[in-house]
């Protein structure tokens, strides 16, 4: 059986004692509360680490997006230009084909 010092009167008492025989301090409750507080502190630190890690990951995603933002914009602009070029080219070819059809029908009359 180990002896510990009473937190109140600093006399030695059994580690299994519920109260101090010298001053009546509730030792068991005191150490239970200390263990509970230590566990809560550990849980809070774990949550804080998880929150910090998530925030770090979020900042990395934002940084990566900003780094590639110009590339994304450039790809969008080039894609849009290609679509416009295809539409204009199609309209031009359609008009040219209609003109050739009109000329061919005039010549056959």
Backbone as ProteinMPNN parsed JSONL, in Angstrom:
{"seq_chain_A": "XXXXXXXXXXXXXXXXXXXXXXXXXXXXXXXXXXXXXXXXXXXXXXXXXXXXXXXXXXXXXXXXXXXXXXXXXXXXXXXXXXXXXXXXXXXXXXXXXXXXXXXXXXXXX", "coords_chain_A": {"N_chain_A": [[0.853, -1.167, 0.0], [0.662, 2.098, -0.984], [1.746, 5.33, 0.086], [0.462, 8.627, 0.037], [0.647, 12.219, -0.155], [-1.612, 14.302, 1.541], [-3.558, 16.632, -0.183], [-4.507, 18.843, 1.179], [-3.603, 19.063, 3.967], [-1.073, 18.086, 3.794], [-0.132, 15.78, 5.04], [0.879, 12.341, 5.302], [-1.077, 9.812, 3.817], [-3.016, 6.832, 3.119], [-3.161, 5.704, -0.254], [-5.583, 4.673, -0.955], [-7.428, 5.729, 0.711], [-10.536, 7.312, 1.454], [-11.061, 9.709, 2.697], [-9.002, 12.151, 4.344], [-7.521, 11.196, 7.374], [-6.53, 13.051, 9.113], [-7.348, 15.743, 8.494], [-9.793, 15.513, 7.288], [-10.217, 15.946, 4.607], [-11.547, 15.237, 1.425], [-10.124, 12.954, -0.206], [-10.363, 10.919, -2.189], [-12.406, 11.932, -3.855], [-11.156, 14.264, -4.695], [-8.922, 13.334, -6.236], [-10.309, 11.889, -8.143], [-11.686, 13.971, -9.418], [-9.473, 15.384, -10.397], [-8.452, 13.495, -12.226], [-10.582, 13.372, -13.98], [-10.645, 16.015, -14.968], [-8.16, 16.012, -16.266], [-8.652, 14.157, -18.289], [-10.692, 15.475, -19.713], [-9.25, 17.697, -20.568], [-7.386, 16.462, -22.234], [-9.122, 15.442, -24.205], [-10.095, 17.861, -25.232], [-7.738, 18.934, -26.275], [-7.255, 17.062, -28.264], [-9.453, 17.539, -29.957], [-8.872, 20.178, -30.66], [-6.512, 19.795, -32.104], [-7.517, 18.311, -34.272], [-9.261, 20.189, -35.418], [-7.419, 22.18, -36.097], [-5.911, 20.767, -37.991], [-7.839, 20.316, -39.99], [-8.339, 22.953, -40.738], [-5.851, 23.618, -41.727], [-5.718, 21.9, -43.948], [-7.824, 22.991, -45.421], [-6.79, 25.538, -45.991], [-4.636, 24.781, -47.583], [-6.009, 23.702, -49.801], [-7.249, 26.019, -50.756], [-5.0, 27.55, -51.371], [-3.879, 25.959, -53.387], [-5.9, 26.128, -55.315], [-5.817, 28.886, -55.877], [-3.283, 29.003, -56.954], [-3.576, 27.623, -59.342], [-5.529, 29.057, -60.554], [-5.281, 30.927, -62.684], [-4.641, 29.208, -64.751], [-7.03, 27.729, -64.933], [-8.81, 29.754, -65.708], [-7.688, 30.493, -68.167], [-7.99, 28.101, -69.648], [-10.786, 28.022, -69.736], [-11.358, 30.362, -71.234], [-10.086, 29.789, -73.68], [-11.545, 27.517, -74.431], [-14.102, 28.649, -74.742], [-13.541, 30.407, -76.854], [-12.989, 28.565, -78.878], [-15.503, 27.351, -79.194], [-17.012, 29.559, -80.093], [-15.619, 30.045, -82.478], [-16.212, 27.701, -83.893], [-18.991, 27.988, -84.21], [-19.159, 30.392, -85.723], [-17.703, 29.583, -87.99], [-19.348, 27.504, -88.892], [-21.692, 28.929, -89.574], [-20.652, 30.562, -91.607], [-19.868, 28.603, -93.515], [-22.383, 27.5, -94.034], [-23.745, 29.708, -95.176], [-22.138, 30.047, -97.459], [-22.599, 27.643, -98.77], [-25.355, 27.899, -99.266], [-25.286, 30.057, -101.024], [-23.922, 28.932, -103.205], [-25.78, 26.975, -103.929], [-27.897, 28.618, -104.709], [-26.747, 29.93, -106.887], [-26.321, 27.757, -108.569], [-28.945, 26.944, -109.056], [-29.907, 29.158, -110.44], [-28.37, 29.091, -112.784], [-29.234, 26.748, -113.965], [-31.721, 27.337, -114.938]], "CA_chain_A": [[0.0, 0.0, 0.0], [1.48, 3.298, -1.135], [1.307, 6.507, 0.814], [0.482, 9.887, -0.712], [0.454, 13.388, 0.696], [-2.93, 14.927, 1.461], [-3.442, 17.939, -0.837], [-4.937, 19.908, 2.087], [-2.74, 19.236, 5.141], [0.239, 17.575, 3.404], [0.243, 14.608, 5.847], [0.839, 11.116, 4.523], [-2.257, 8.959, 3.995], [-3.084, 5.739, 2.163], [-3.692, 6.102, -1.564], [-6.935, 4.131, -1.063], [-8.291, 6.409, 1.688], [-11.555, 8.196, 0.88], [-10.849, 11.027, 3.308], [-7.791, 12.262, 5.153], [-7.86, 11.029, 8.793], [-6.035, 14.197, 9.885], [-8.109, 16.979, 8.279], [-11.119, 15.209, 6.75], [-10.273, 16.299, 3.191], [-12.036, 14.109, 0.626], [-9.025, 12.637, -1.112], [-10.841, 10.148, -3.338], [-13.12, 12.855, -4.74], [-10.168, 15.19, -5.246], [-8.167, 12.681, -7.301], [-11.275, 11.574, -9.2], [-11.898, 15.224, -10.137], [-8.236, 15.671, -11.133], [-8.39, 12.578, -13.368], [-11.639, 13.799, -14.903], [-10.174, 17.242, -15.612], [-7.071, 15.656, -17.18], [-9.264, 13.504, -19.44], [-11.364, 16.523, -20.484], [-8.208, 18.505, -21.2], [-6.847, 15.646, -23.319], [-10.132, 15.429, -25.265], [-10.113, 19.196, -25.833], [-6.525, 19.062, -27.083], [-7.459, 16.234, -29.454], [-10.366, 18.283, -30.843], [-8.148, 21.345, -31.177], [-5.594, 19.311, -33.139], [-8.32, 17.951, -35.448], [-9.734, 21.441, -36.014], [-6.25, 22.826, -36.707], [-5.555, 19.996, -39.187], [-8.847, 20.613, -41.014], [-8.106, 24.324, -41.199], [-4.632, 23.572, -42.538], [-6.097, 21.289, -45.224], [-8.64, 23.971, -46.136], [-5.889, 26.574, -46.5], [-3.866, 24.188, -48.687], [-6.887, 23.629, -50.972], [-7.418, 27.394, -51.252], [-3.716, 27.942, -51.976], [-3.752, 25.211, -54.636], [-6.842, 26.71, -56.266], [-5.293, 30.186, -56.297], [-2.107, 28.757, -57.778], [-4.019, 27.157, -60.647], [-6.656, 29.878, -60.983], [-5.0, 31.486, -64.014], [-4.738, 28.101, -65.705], [-8.461, 27.435, -65.095], [-9.401, 30.851, -66.479], [-7.161, 30.381, -69.529], [-8.658, 26.967, -70.293], [-12.173, 28.432, -69.991], [-11.372, 31.343, -72.325], [-9.744, 29.08, -74.921], [-12.7, 26.674, -74.773], [-15.143, 29.544, -75.232], [-13.112, 30.889, -78.17], [-13.171, 27.463, -79.825], [-16.94, 27.21, -79.444], [-17.4, 30.693, -80.939], [-15.03, 29.825, -83.804], [-16.998, 26.652, -84.544], [-20.293, 28.548, -84.591], [-18.937, 31.328, -86.829], [-17.318, 28.786, -89.146], [-20.539, 26.798, -89.384], [-22.558, 29.912, -90.228], [-19.975, 30.942, -92.848], [-19.992, 27.503, -94.472], [-23.799, 27.38, -94.395], [-24.027, 30.799, -96.128], [-21.426, 29.76, -98.705], [-23.329, 26.545, -99.409], [-26.618, 28.461, -99.761], [-24.948, 30.867, -102.189], [-23.615, 28.016, -104.308], [-27.047, 26.356, -104.336], [-28.667, 29.65, -105.421], [-26.099, 30.141, -108.203], [-26.564, 26.554, -109.382], [-30.349, 26.932, -109.489], [-30.056, 30.209, -111.445], [-27.718, 28.642, -114.011], [-29.995, 25.655, -114.566], [-32.969, 27.885, -115.511]], "C_chain_A": [[0.904, 1.237, 0.0], [0.873, 4.441, -0.333], [1.436, 7.731, -0.095], [0.309, 11.026, 0.271], [-0.938, 13.954, 0.471], [-2.765, 16.31, 0.825], [-3.767, 19.108, 0.1], [-3.926, 20.142, 3.214], [-1.317, 18.72, 4.922], [0.755, 16.443, 4.299], [0.135, 13.37, 4.964], [-0.382, 10.287, 4.89], [-2.206, 7.853, 2.941], [-3.67, 6.247, 0.845], [-5.117, 5.613, -1.765], [-7.92, 4.817, -0.112], [-9.286, 7.319, 0.984], [-11.397, 9.607, 1.416], [-9.559, 10.985, 4.121], [-8.176, 12.101, 6.63], [-7.422, 12.226, 9.64], [-6.937, 15.425, 9.748], [-9.505, 16.741, 7.713], [-11.293, 15.558, 5.27], [-10.662, 15.062, 2.377], [-11.047, 13.819, -0.502], [-9.513, 11.928, -2.361], [-11.547, 11.052, -4.351], [-12.151, 13.807, -5.432], [-9.421, 14.55, -6.415], [-9.072, 12.241, -8.449], [-11.499, 12.81, -10.067], [-10.664, 15.586, -10.963], [-8.129, 14.788, -12.378], [-9.411, 12.978, -14.424], [-11.213, 15.054, -15.669], [-9.062, 16.949, -16.617], [-7.636, 15.008, -18.445], [-9.965, 14.529, -20.328], [-10.349, 17.39, -21.226], [-7.611, 17.76, -22.393], [-7.823, 15.6, -24.5], [-10.173, 16.771, -25.988], [-8.896, 19.406, -26.724], [-6.642, 18.251, -28.37], [-8.357, 16.953, -30.449], [-9.657, 19.483, -31.457], [-7.174, 20.941, -32.282], [-6.352, 18.966, -34.414], [-8.798, 19.203, -36.173], [-8.586, 22.15, -36.726], [-5.849, 22.103, -37.991], [-6.548, 20.264, -40.314], [-8.657, 22.008, -41.587], [-6.868, 24.382, -42.094], [-4.934, 22.977, -43.912], [-6.918, 22.254, -46.063], [-7.757, 25.05, -46.753], [-5.041, 26.049, -47.658], [-4.708, 24.082, -49.953], [-7.074, 25.007, -51.59], [-6.14, 27.848, -51.966], [-3.53, 27.238, -53.319], [-4.67, 25.79, -55.703], [-6.321, 28.04, -56.776], [-4.098, 30.018, -57.221], [-2.516, 28.393, -59.202], [-5.166, 27.987, -61.221], [-6.459, 30.419, -62.392], [-5.13, 30.396, -65.078], [-6.208, 27.757, -65.968], [-9.149, 28.501, -65.949], [-8.959, 30.758, -67.939], [-7.83, 29.232, -70.289], [-10.099, 27.323, -70.639], [-12.259, 29.386, -71.173], [-11.065, 30.665, -73.658], [-10.909, 28.202, -75.366], [-13.829, 27.513, -75.35], [-14.797, 30.058, -76.635], [-13.282, 29.801, -79.226], [-14.64, 27.264, -80.178], [-17.423, 28.323, -80.361], [-16.865, 30.499, -82.35], [-15.802, 28.749, -84.569], [-18.353, 27.183, -85.017], [-20.133, 29.481, -85.785], [-18.567, 30.567, -88.098], [-18.499, 28.043, -89.735], [-21.477, 27.743, -90.118], [-21.951, 30.329, -91.567], [-20.115, 29.849, -93.914], [-21.441, 27.321, -94.939], [-24.17, 28.447, -95.427], [-23.358, 30.548, -97.476], [-22.144, 28.659, -99.481], [-24.652, 27.043, -99.991], [-26.379, 29.306, -101.013], [-24.669, 29.983, -103.395], [-24.885, 27.329, -104.815], [-27.872, 27.351, -105.146], [-28.071, 29.883, -106.795], [-26.382, 28.959, -109.115], [-28.012, 26.503, -109.879], [-30.606, 28.023, -110.527], [-29.463, 29.786, -112.78], [-28.534, 27.546, -114.723], [-31.275, 26.157, -115.199], [-32.719, 28.46, -116.806]], "O_chain_A": [[1.777, 1.398, 0.853], [-0.336, 4.505, -0.109], [2.378, 7.854, -0.879], [-0.127, 10.818, 1.403], [-1.388, 14.07, -0.669], [-1.91, 17.083, 1.259], [-3.35, 20.238, -0.155], [-3.447, 21.26, 3.405], [-0.453, 18.904, 5.779], [1.956, 16.174, 4.315], [-0.618, 13.359, 3.99], [-0.695, 10.076, 6.061], [-1.437, 7.937, 1.984], [-4.554, 7.103, 0.831], [-5.803, 6.095, -2.666], [-9.114, 4.515, -0.132], [-8.933, 8.015, 0.032], [-11.576, 10.583, 0.688], [-9.094, 9.92, 4.528], [-9.072, 12.803, 7.101], [-7.895, 12.394, 10.764], [-7.26, 16.077, 10.741], [-10.316, 17.665, 7.662], [-12.401, 15.473, 4.741], [-10.154, 13.967, 2.623], [-11.139, 14.375, -1.597], [-9.126, 12.289, -3.472], [-11.313, 10.949, -5.555], [-12.31, 14.117, -6.613], [-9.302, 15.162, -7.476], [-8.644, 12.222, -9.603], [-11.503, 12.722, -11.295], [-10.791, 16.044, -12.098], [-7.762, 15.263, -13.452], [-9.13, 12.927, -15.622], [-11.404, 15.138, -16.882], [-9.014, 17.552, -17.688], [-7.156, 15.275, -19.546], [-9.852, 14.47, -21.553], [-10.57, 17.768, -22.376], [-7.359, 18.357, -23.439], [-7.41, 15.706, -25.655], [-10.273, 16.817, -27.214], [-9.006, 19.987, -27.804], [-6.192, 18.684, -29.431], [-8.066, 16.979, -31.645], [-9.827, 19.769, -32.643], [-7.025, 21.652, -33.276], [-5.896, 19.283, -35.513], [-8.747, 19.271, -37.401], [-8.76, 22.663, -37.832], [-5.486, 22.748, -38.974], [-6.148, 20.423, -41.467], [-8.8, 22.214, -42.792], [-6.843, 25.103, -43.091], [-4.463, 23.49, -44.928], [-6.736, 22.333, -47.278], [-7.953, 25.432, -47.907], [-4.759, 26.782, -48.606], [-4.213, 24.333, -51.052], [-7.06, 25.147, -52.813], [-6.2, 28.455, -53.035], [-3.073, 27.853, -54.282], [-4.273, 25.929, -56.86], [-6.371, 28.304, -57.977], [-3.917, 30.794, -58.159], [-1.868, 28.813, -60.161], [-5.712, 27.643, -62.269], [-7.38, 30.371, -63.208], [-5.66, 30.632, -66.163], [-6.587, 27.52, -67.115], [-9.97, 28.182, -66.809], [-9.775, 30.928, -68.845], [-8.192, 29.39, -71.455], [-10.584, 26.968, -71.713], [-13.137, 29.24, -72.024], [-11.723, 30.946, -74.659], [-11.225, 28.15, -76.554], [-14.445, 27.126, -76.343], [-15.668, 30.133, -77.501], [-13.679, 30.093, -80.353], [-14.976, 27.034, -81.34], [-18.165, 28.064, -81.308], [-17.576, 30.759, -83.32], [-16.017, 28.885, -85.774], [-18.801, 26.851, -86.114], [-20.884, 29.38, -86.755], [-19.074, 30.883, -89.175], [-18.635, 27.961, -90.956], [-22.004, 27.394, -91.175], [-22.67, 30.436, -92.56], [-20.44, 30.133, -95.067], [-21.687, 27.022, -96.107], [-24.823, 28.15, -96.428], [-23.953, 30.81, -98.521], [-22.279, 28.737, -100.703], [-25.027, 26.649, -101.096], [-27.177, 29.274, -101.95], [-25.141, 30.269, -104.495], [-25.037, 27.129, -106.02], [-28.477, 26.983, -106.153], [-28.807, 30.022, -107.771], [-26.652, 29.139, -110.302], [-28.268, 26.066, -111.001], [-31.442, 27.837, -111.411], [-30.03, 30.111, -113.823], [-28.51, 27.449, -115.95], [-31.878, 25.41, -115.969], [-33.64, 28.969, -117.444]]}, "name": "protein", "num_of_chains": 1, "seq": "XXXXXXXXXXXXXXXXXXXXXXXXXXXXXXXXXXXXXXXXXXXXXXXXXXXXXXXXXXXXXXXXXXXXXXXXXXXXXXXXXXXXXXXXXXXXXXXXXXXXXXXXXXXXX"}
